[in-house]
Structure formats: structure tokens, C-alpha cells
Amino acid sequence: MEKITLEPTNRGRTWLSLSHGKEQYEFAYPSVIGTHQDCFKALNADTEVRPAEGLELALLTYGAYHADNLEDNEEWKEVRNIFHNNYIRIPIRNLWIPQECAKTIESGGVLVERDIQGNGLDTKMEIPNIKTWNKNDYGIHISQDKNQKFIPFGSYTLGEHTKESFAKDSYAIAVLSQKGAEIFAQTAVDTELKPWIQGVDIQTIKVPEQRVSLLCEGDYRLSLSGYYWDSGIGSRAFGVRKKTGEN
């Protein structure tokens, strides 16, 4: 795993900084609070940030759980408290599709959709025709615009993982990226927590179920959760500082 370096907090508007490889990331603190829709609408209205996603959220997790490496670490510790006492929203929504409804796809599974605008459950996700989509080495089908990914049943595992199995799990990779899944799993192991994936068991449902994704800690596990409703006014979401040229 590439070296990740936490850096002292810059005062003013508080920015939680860390570097990974040649890239530096700065997360706006405090986070925004509210429903899935509220959180991402607020982040999109902020001219300095955009919603953190994928690898960035895995790095945020790393920073929160390695805060003891910094003297100036109170804000990072507070982020960890959010994982422990609440949860952190991901700009992703999921459609869990049972086999009997998988008419335009190869099998049942889960459709993962990038949801930067925070639509959540306000609009209905539709089952796509994935015949023209590309398929990567992890069995993930990716739409042409890369905003949707379909993970067939059998390519992901719900429940407890090892560090190695989580880093190779197709759902974890679809949501966090390949490198992000590796970092998230390593963070769990570093802090004696179990890497975990929560989702809807498609073998127990008759119709597709639409949910949103979260990160949280609980019951000795560090979880990537894909089965939550989008309500919950106490949930948090983080923005990352925009880089030059980003809208």
C-alpha cells in the first residue's frame, strides 16, 4: 500500500489534510449534517468543495482511525466519533435486484449508481440493459459514462471479510475503488475491527429494493453499508477541496 501521510490541521476554515502518493487531499471540517438529499445538496452548493467519494472516503477513514499519529488531531478524532456514534454518507445509491427481476442483465445482483446530486430514494432507479457495458477484471459491468456499475450475485459477499477478501470484493471496489477497498480493509485491521459489507440479501426479496450507502463502525466491525434508507437527519457527509480546474 502506498504511504499515506497525515498533516497538521490548517486553521481558518478547518481543512483535514493528508497525502497519498503524489496527491494531497483536504477535507472540509466540520461535515454537513442531514438526510442523504440535504447533505449532498449542501455540498454541491459550496463553491470550495465537492462531495468526497470513492478513494477519498477510504482516505478519510484512514485519517480518522490513525489520528493518534498526530499531535494536532482533535478534529480527526471527532471524525472517528462520527463513524462510531453515527455514520458517514457516500454519494452512492444501490438497487438490489433479485434473480426473477433480472430480465435485461445476466443475473441478479446490485446496481451501484453515482449520486453526487443526492437523489437518494426521491427518484426511481431502473434496471439497465448492460449488454453494451464494459466488464472489468473484478466482474463489474461499467456503463459508458461510468456513473453506473452492476455487480452480479456471486461477485460480492455480504457480512464479515478478511483484509484480503474485502480488498478483492466487487461491491467494495465499485463503491470505494480498488485502492480504496484496500485502504479501508487495512484501516479496519490496524484498529482491530473486522472489515464488513452490509447489503440486501437478494435471495430473500421478490422485487428490487433501492437503498443508499454509508460508512460506519459497530459491533467490532468497520462497515461499508449498502442497505440504508436516505432519512436520518443526524447523518454526516464530507466535502473535499476542489482542485484547480474542477467545477
Residue frames as qw, qx, qy, qz and C-alpha x, y, z in Angstrom:
[[0.000, 0.888, 0.460, 0.000, 0.00, 0.00, 0.00],
 [0.370, 0.581, -0.046, 0.723, 1.30, 3.46, -0.90],
 [0.337, -0.201, -0.510, 0.766, 2.34, 5.63, 2.02],
 [0.170, -0.803, -0.422, -0.384, -0.38, 7.86, 3.47],
 [0.388, 0.003, -0.380, 0.840, 0.77, 10.87, 5.46],
 [0.198, -0.849, -0.490, 0.005, -1.49, 12.84, 7.78],
 [0.362, 0.359, -0.078, 0.857, -0.66, 16.51, 8.05],
 [0.103, -0.322, -0.520, 0.784, -1.35, 19.17, 10.71],
 [0.158, 0.758, 0.633, 0.010, -4.68, 20.91, 10.51],
 [0.221, 0.260, 0.136, 0.930, -4.75, 24.31, 8.78],
 [0.001, -0.524, -0.582, 0.622, -6.70, 26.89, 10.76],
 [0.273, 0.150, -0.281, -0.908, -9.31, 29.28, 9.33],
 [0.883, 0.051, -0.104, -0.456, -11.92, 27.12, 7.70],
 [0.559, -0.454, 0.694, -0.016, -10.64, 23.87, 9.08],
 [0.748, 0.445, -0.419, -0.259, -9.14, 21.54, 6.48],
 [0.797, -0.354, 0.489, -0.004, -8.18, 17.99, 7.42],
 [0.464, 0.724, -0.458, -0.226, -5.19, 17.19, 5.21],
 [0.757, -0.282, 0.572, 0.142, -3.44, 14.02, 4.19],
 [0.366, 0.628, -0.535, -0.431, -1.36, 12.91, 1.24],
 [0.861, 0.034, 0.505, -0.039, -1.43, 9.63, -0.63],
 [0.729, 0.310, 0.349, 0.500, 1.31, 9.02, -3.14],
 [0.320, 0.109, 0.145, 0.930, 1.76, 12.27, -5.04],
 [0.220, -0.613, -0.461, -0.603, -1.76, 13.52, -4.31],
 [0.060, -0.038, -0.577, 0.813, -2.89, 15.72, -1.42],
 [0.294, -0.564, -0.681, -0.363, -6.46, 15.73, -0.13],
 [0.003, -0.064, 0.424, -0.904, -8.13, 18.32, 2.08],
 [0.250, -0.525, -0.800, -0.149, -11.46, 17.57, 3.73],
 [0.182, -0.524, 0.023, -0.832, -13.66, 20.45, 4.92],
 [0.428, -0.354, -0.761, 0.335, -14.44, 20.33, 8.62],
 [0.508, 0.009, 0.787, -0.349, -17.00, 20.30, 10.15],
 [0.112, 0.187, 0.888, 0.405, -19.05, 17.97, 7.99],
 [0.440, -0.135, -0.177, -0.870, -22.56, 18.73, 6.77],
 [0.193, 0.086, 0.890, -0.405, -25.49, 17.13, 8.60],
 [0.584, 0.247, 0.081, -0.769, -28.86, 15.88, 7.38],
 [0.867, 0.259, 0.392, -0.167, -30.62, 13.41, 5.13],
 [0.671, 0.074, 0.515, 0.528, -28.94, 12.00, 2.04],
 [0.324, 0.765, 0.383, 0.405, -30.55, 14.74, -0.04],
 [0.250, -0.967, -0.030, 0.036, -29.75, 17.53, 2.43],
 [0.652, -0.525, 0.330, 0.435, -26.09, 16.58, 2.73],
 [0.583, 0.105, 0.514, 0.620, -25.25, 16.42, -0.96],
 [0.178, 0.865, 0.352, 0.311, -27.31, 19.46, -1.91],
 [0.361, -0.915, 0.067, 0.166, -25.37, 21.44, 0.71],
 [0.632, -0.356, 0.443, 0.527, -22.01, 20.19, -0.56],
 [0.491, 0.448, 0.525, 0.531, -22.93, 20.97, -4.17],
 [0.012, 0.951, 0.249, 0.183, -23.89, 24.50, -3.16],
 [0.528, -0.745, 0.182, 0.364, -20.47, 25.08, -1.56],
 [0.535, 0.823, -0.188, -0.038, -18.08, 26.74, -4.00],
 [0.103, -0.740, 0.662, -0.057, -14.92, 25.43, -2.28],
 [0.387, -0.222, 0.890, -0.092, -15.70, 21.73, -2.12],
 [0.667, 0.080, -0.516, -0.532, -17.30, 18.80, -3.90],
 [0.879, -0.332, 0.155, -0.305, -18.65, 15.63, -2.24],
 [0.144, -0.527, 0.837, 0.031, -15.93, 13.21, -1.20],
 [0.923, 0.164, 0.014, -0.349, -16.32, 9.80, -2.86],
 [0.894, 0.332, -0.285, 0.091, -14.54, 6.54, -3.59],
 [0.708, 0.149, -0.381, 0.576, -10.85, 6.56, -2.69],
 [0.015, -0.537, 0.220, -0.815, -11.28, 9.89, -0.89],
 [0.716, -0.497, 0.007, -0.490, -13.71, 8.35, 1.62],
 [0.932, -0.093, -0.271, 0.223, -11.34, 5.45, 2.24],
 [0.466, 0.339, -0.306, 0.758, -8.59, 8.01, 2.95],
 [0.371, -0.576, 0.100, -0.722, -10.94, 9.92, 5.28],
 [0.910, -0.354, -0.153, -0.154, -11.49, 6.65, 7.14],
 [0.786, 0.131, -0.309, 0.519, -7.75, 6.08, 7.36],
 [0.132, 0.508, -0.242, 0.816, -7.22, 9.58, 8.76],
 [0.612, -0.547, 0.002, -0.571, -9.94, 9.16, 11.37],
 [0.952, -0.294, -0.079, -0.040, -8.60, 5.83, 12.63],
 [0.773, 0.092, -0.175, 0.602, -4.93, 6.84, 12.62],
 [0.072, -0.917, -0.061, -0.387, -5.44, 10.20, 14.33],
 [0.723, -0.662, 0.066, 0.185, -3.12, 9.21, 17.17],
 [0.757, 0.159, 0.144, 0.617, -0.23, 9.72, 14.74],
 [0.186, 0.645, 0.090, 0.736, -0.76, 13.49, 15.00],
 [0.222, -0.201, -0.532, 0.792, -0.34, 15.86, 17.90],
 [0.305, 0.214, 0.041, -0.927, -2.90, 18.25, 16.37],
 [0.155, -0.063, -0.930, -0.327, -5.58, 15.61, 15.96],
 [0.285, 0.239, 0.635, -0.677, -8.76, 16.68, 17.75],
 [0.581, 0.373, -0.122, -0.713, -10.75, 17.17, 14.53],
 [0.472, 0.243, -0.812, -0.243, -9.65, 13.78, 13.16],
 [0.021, -0.057, -0.913, 0.403, -10.72, 12.17, 16.45],
 [0.445, 0.319, 0.349, -0.761, -14.11, 13.84, 16.11],
 [0.585, 0.324, -0.507, -0.544, -14.44, 12.31, 12.64],
 [0.290, 0.089, -0.950, 0.078, -13.78, 8.92, 14.18],
 [0.229, 0.184, 0.688, -0.664, -16.55, 9.61, 16.69],
 [0.592, 0.313, -0.113, -0.734, -18.93, 10.10, 13.77],
 [0.511, 0.205, -0.804, -0.225, -18.05, 6.62, 12.48],
 [0.184, -0.025, -0.904, 0.385, -18.63, 5.20, 15.96],
 [0.168, 0.339, 0.609, -0.697, -21.73, 7.13, 17.05],
 [0.545, 0.592, 0.139, -0.578, -23.41, 7.88, 13.73],
 [0.750, 0.184, 0.531, 0.348, -22.45, 7.28, 10.10],
 [0.059, -0.547, 0.333, 0.766, -20.90, 8.95, 7.07],
 [0.705, 0.564, 0.321, -0.286, -22.85, 9.18, 3.85],
 [0.415, -0.160, 0.656, 0.610, -21.50, 8.11, 0.46],
 [0.438, 0.482, -0.090, -0.753, -22.79, 9.74, -2.76],
 [0.176, 0.109, -0.925, -0.320, -23.93, 6.33, -3.99],
 [0.711, 0.008, 0.319, -0.627, -27.31, 4.68, -4.27],
 [0.083, -0.191, 0.968, 0.140, -27.94, 0.98, -4.86],
 [0.778, 0.070, -0.096, -0.617, -30.62, -1.14, -6.46],
 [0.307, -0.244, 0.915, -0.094, -30.60, -4.71, -5.13],
 [0.646, 0.265, -0.337, -0.631, -32.09, -6.90, -7.88],
 [0.703, -0.125, 0.677, -0.180, -33.40, -10.44, -7.28],
 [0.284, -0.118, 0.834, 0.459, -32.87, -13.07, -9.96],
 [0.320, 0.547, 0.772, 0.040, -36.51, -13.16, -11.08],
 [0.173, 0.916, 0.191, -0.309, -36.36, -9.43, -11.96],
 [0.296, -0.582, 0.501, 0.568, -33.05, -9.61, -13.86],
 [0.727, 0.534, 0.428, -0.063, -34.51, -9.58, -17.36],
 [0.500, 0.854, -0.101, 0.100, -32.00, -7.28, -19.10],
 [0.085, -0.755, 0.635, -0.143, -28.94, -8.42, -17.18],
 [0.501, 0.273, -0.820, -0.044, -27.13, -11.73, -16.79],
 [0.504, -0.287, -0.776, 0.248, -28.20, -12.44, -13.22],
 [0.400, -0.876, -0.257, -0.081, -29.46, -10.89, -10.03],
 [0.620, 0.037, -0.218, 0.753, -27.09, -8.60, -8.16],
 [0.190, -0.791, -0.298, 0.499, -26.69, -4.95, -7.24],
 [0.413, 0.689, 0.217, 0.554, -26.70, -1.85, -9.42],
 [0.451, -0.551, -0.186, 0.677, -24.47, 0.89, -7.97],
 [0.312, 0.779, 0.321, 0.439, -25.13, 4.44, -9.15],
 [0.369, -0.007, -0.192, 0.909, -23.04, 7.55, -8.54],
 [0.163, -0.797, -0.563, -0.144, -25.33, 10.04, -6.80],
 [0.382, 0.047, -0.170, 0.907, -23.40, 13.30, -6.41],
 [0.214, -0.395, -0.193, -0.872, -26.63, 15.33, -6.61],
 [0.147, -0.023, 0.752, -0.643, -28.21, 13.42, -3.73],
 [0.562, -0.112, -0.440, -0.692, -31.29, 11.98, -5.39],
 [0.288, -0.172, 0.821, -0.463, -31.34, 9.08, -2.94],
 [0.217, 0.319, 0.922, -0.022, -34.77, 7.49, -2.99],
 [0.280, 0.542, 0.174, -0.773, -36.51, 10.58, -4.43],
 [0.605, 0.479, -0.364, -0.522, -36.25, 9.17, -7.95],
 [0.933, -0.044, 0.330, -0.135, -36.58, 5.56, -9.02],
 [0.129, -0.521, 0.763, 0.361, -33.59, 3.61, -10.31],
 [0.853, 0.342, -0.045, -0.391, -34.30, 1.47, -13.36],
 [0.788, -0.187, 0.540, 0.227, -32.78, -1.88, -14.27],
 [0.238, 0.718, -0.393, -0.523, -30.48, -1.17, -17.25],
 [0.942, 0.334, 0.033, 0.030, -29.57, -3.24, -20.27],
 [0.419, -0.761, 0.426, 0.253, -25.89, -3.95, -19.67],
 [0.892, 0.275, 0.302, 0.193, -25.12, -5.76, -22.95],
 [0.522, 0.748, -0.053, 0.408, -23.02, -2.84, -24.25],
 [0.406, -0.876, 0.238, -0.109, -21.26, -2.18, -20.93],
 [0.455, 0.544, -0.668, 0.227, -17.61, -2.96, -20.34],
 [0.886, -0.443, -0.116, -0.072, -16.67, -5.63, -17.79],
 [0.051, 0.799, -0.559, 0.216, -13.53, -5.33, -15.67],
 [0.442, 0.280, -0.836, 0.164, -11.32, -7.96, -14.03],
 [0.151, -0.045, 0.753, -0.639, -13.49, -7.98, -10.88],
 [0.038, 0.408, 0.902, 0.135, -16.67, -8.94, -12.74],
 [0.084, 0.626, 0.358, -0.687, -18.08, -5.41, -12.52],
 [0.375, 0.569, 0.560, 0.472, -20.09, -4.19, -15.52],
 [0.201, -0.496, -0.116, 0.837, -19.49, -0.45, -16.08],
 [0.417, 0.802, 0.415, -0.099, -21.77, 1.89, -18.06],
 [0.597, 0.530, 0.152, 0.583, -20.36, 4.02, -20.86],
 [0.030, -0.842, 0.073, -0.533, -20.47, 7.19, -18.74],
 [0.480, 0.149, -0.700, 0.507, -19.04, 5.24, -15.75],
 [0.335, -0.350, 0.276, -0.830, -21.83, 6.51, -13.48],
 [0.876, -0.169, 0.128, -0.433, -23.43, 3.08, -13.07],
 [0.164, 0.409, -0.898, 0.017, -21.90, -0.27, -12.19],
 [0.881, -0.159, -0.100, -0.435, -23.57, -3.65, -11.98],
 [0.068, -0.454, 0.866, -0.199, -22.15, -6.35, -9.71],
 [0.725, -0.076, -0.570, -0.380, -23.60, -9.85, -10.34],
 [0.801, -0.476, 0.220, -0.288, -24.59, -12.07, -7.43],
 [0.967, -0.023, 0.043, 0.250, -21.56, -14.15, -6.51],
 [0.546, 0.527, -0.128, 0.638, -19.09, -11.33, -7.20],
 [0.138, -0.576, 0.344, -0.729, -19.66, -9.78, -3.78],
 [0.540, -0.246, -0.777, 0.212, -20.02, -11.18, -0.27],
 [0.380, -0.724, -0.028, -0.575, -22.16, -9.71, 2.49],
 [0.834, -0.542, -0.100, 0.016, -21.01, -9.92, 6.10],
 [0.534, -0.732, 0.337, 0.255, -17.56, -10.39, 7.61],
 [0.733, 0.637, -0.192, 0.143, -14.42, -10.19, 5.49],
 [0.747, -0.329, 0.069, 0.573, -10.71, -10.64, 5.88],
 [0.074, -0.730, 0.215, 0.645, -8.43, -7.84, 4.77],
 [0.186, -0.190, 0.773, 0.576, -7.66, -9.78, 1.62],
 [0.188, 0.476, 0.841, 0.175, -11.25, -10.71, 0.71],
 [0.080, 0.842, 0.335, -0.415, -12.56, -7.17, 1.27],
 [0.103, -0.626, 0.383, 0.672, -9.86, -5.69, -0.96],
 [0.058, -0.068, 0.839, 0.537, -10.98, -8.03, -3.76],
 [0.259, 0.517, 0.772, -0.266, -14.75, -7.76, -3.22],
 [0.242, 0.392, 0.533, 0.710, -16.52, -6.35, -6.27],
 [0.190, -0.870, -0.429, -0.154, -19.04, -4.27, -4.29],
 [0.504, -0.710, -0.017, 0.491, -16.29, -2.71, -2.16],
 [0.449, -0.089, 0.417, 0.785, -14.28, -1.93, -5.30],
 [0.128, 0.626, 0.580, 0.506, -17.32, -0.50, -7.11],
 [0.278, -0.910, -0.303, -0.048, -18.02, 1.93, -4.25],
 [0.488, -0.807, 0.147, 0.300, -14.54, 2.73, -2.88],
 [0.487, 0.742, -0.453, -0.079, -12.28, 1.92, -5.88],
 [0.902, 0.074, -0.387, 0.177, -9.72, -0.88, -5.88],
 [0.387, 0.327, -0.474, 0.720, -7.16, 1.13, -3.93],
 [0.401, -0.440, 0.188, -0.781, -9.86, 2.48, -1.62],
 [0.910, -0.242, -0.216, -0.258, -11.08, -1.02, -0.76],
 [0.758, 0.143, -0.451, 0.448, -7.52, -1.99, 0.13],
 [0.107, 0.388, -0.372, 0.837, -7.04, 1.09, 2.35],
 [0.632, -0.405, 0.013, -0.661, -10.41, 0.66, 4.09],
 [0.936, -0.148, -0.317, -0.034, -9.70, -3.01, 4.86],
 [0.602, 0.223, -0.449, 0.622, -6.20, -2.23, 6.14],
 [0.177, -0.466, 0.247, -0.831, -7.62, 0.51, 8.37],
 [0.821, -0.363, -0.123, -0.423, -10.07, -1.94, 9.92],
 [0.902, -0.032, -0.350, 0.252, -7.33, -4.46, 10.63],
 [0.351, 0.420, -0.368, 0.752, -4.99, -1.78, 12.00],
 [0.321, -0.370, 0.309, -0.815, -7.59, -0.88, 14.63],
 [0.065, -0.004, 0.968, -0.241, -8.64, -4.48, 15.41],
 [0.599, 0.327, 0.280, -0.674, -12.00, -4.17, 13.69],
 [0.551, 0.167, 0.790, 0.210, -13.49, -6.61, 11.20],
 [0.158, 0.186, -0.433, -0.868, -13.94, -5.40, 7.60],
 [0.330, 0.385, 0.816, -0.277, -17.65, -5.82, 6.84],
 [0.158, -0.048, -0.484, -0.859, -20.11, -5.32, 3.98],
 [0.317, 0.373, 0.711, -0.505, -23.81, -4.83, 4.64],
 [0.248, 0.115, -0.507, -0.817, -26.44, -5.07, 1.95],
 [0.760, 0.091, 0.187, -0.616, -29.78, -6.55, 0.96],
 [0.383, -0.124, 0.907, 0.127, -29.84, -10.32, 0.50],
 [0.449, 0.246, -0.380, -0.770, -31.36, -10.62, -2.96],
 [0.304, -0.047, -0.942, -0.132, -32.30, -14.25, -2.26],
 [0.063, -0.396, -0.779, 0.482, -34.87, -13.07, 0.29],
 [0.247, 0.488, 0.135, -0.827, -36.66, -10.38, -1.77],
 [0.550, 0.462, 0.691, 0.085, -39.17, -10.59, -4.63],
 [0.359, 0.886, 0.206, 0.209, -38.83, -7.10, -6.09],
 [0.544, 0.371, -0.213, 0.722, -35.82, -4.75, -6.40],
 [0.444, -0.815, -0.295, 0.227, -35.01, -2.68, -3.31],
 [0.393, 0.705, -0.065, 0.587, -33.39, 0.75, -3.58],
 [0.634, -0.693, -0.170, 0.297, -31.05, 1.97, -0.83],
 [0.223, 0.907, -0.277, 0.224, -28.11, 4.33, -0.19],
 [0.820, 0.092, -0.396, 0.404, -24.56, 3.67, 1.05],
 [0.375, -0.884, 0.160, -0.230, -22.83, 4.61, 4.31],
 [0.562, 0.298, -0.640, 0.431, -19.63, 4.05, 6.26],
 [0.566, -0.662, 0.123, -0.476, -19.88, 3.27, 9.97],
 [0.237, 0.305, -0.858, 0.338, -18.42, 1.39, 12.93],
 [0.701, -0.314, 0.163, -0.619, -20.33, -1.03, 15.12],
 [0.954, -0.164, 0.187, -0.169, -20.13, -4.35, 16.94],
 [0.606, -0.464, 0.539, 0.356, -16.37, -4.71, 16.47],
 [0.621, 0.352, 0.552, 0.431, -16.61, -4.07, 12.75],
 [0.021, 0.516, -0.176, -0.838, -15.86, -1.29, 10.27],
 [0.516, 0.433, 0.739, -0.011, -18.63, -1.42, 7.70],
 [0.132, 0.122, -0.459, -0.870, -19.35, -0.42, 4.16],
 [0.330, 0.373, 0.780, -0.379, -23.14, -0.48, 4.24],
 [0.091, 0.017, -0.565, -0.820, -25.37, -0.51, 1.20],
 [0.193, -0.444, -0.857, -0.176, -28.81, -1.10, 2.68],
 [0.089, -0.399, -0.476, 0.779, -29.78, 2.15, 4.41],
 [0.177, 0.833, 0.510, 0.122, -32.77, 4.40, 3.73],
 [0.409, 0.432, 0.010, 0.804, -31.91, 8.02, 2.96],
 [0.390, -0.839, -0.148, -0.350, -33.59, 9.53, 6.02],
 [0.773, -0.353, -0.227, 0.476, -31.73, 10.14, 9.28],
 [0.110, 0.966, 0.042, 0.228, -31.18, 13.81, 9.99],
 [0.516, -0.790, 0.303, 0.130, -28.07, 13.20, 12.09],
 [0.879, 0.142, 0.259, 0.374, -26.01, 11.61, 9.33],
 [0.175, -0.804, 0.251, 0.511, -22.89, 13.38, 8.03],
 [0.795, 0.492, 0.207, 0.288, -21.20, 13.89, 4.68],
 [0.462, -0.605, 0.205, 0.615, -17.78, 15.33, 3.87],
 [0.546, 0.837, 0.017, -0.007, -16.61, 17.62, 1.12],
 [0.745, -0.190, 0.210, 0.604, -13.10, 17.62, -0.31],
 [0.005, -0.748, 0.108, 0.655, -11.46, 20.83, -1.51],
 [0.738, 0.650, 0.181, -0.004, -11.77, 21.35, -5.25],
 [0.613, -0.261, 0.349, 0.658, -8.59, 21.33, -7.27],
 [0.090, 0.535, -0.254, -0.800, -7.72, 23.86, -9.95],
 [0.244, 0.146, -0.714, -0.640, -9.99, 23.39, -12.95],
 [0.081, -0.334, -0.937, 0.066, -12.74, 21.47, -11.15],
 [0.278, -0.461, -0.308, -0.785, -16.26, 22.86, -11.34]]
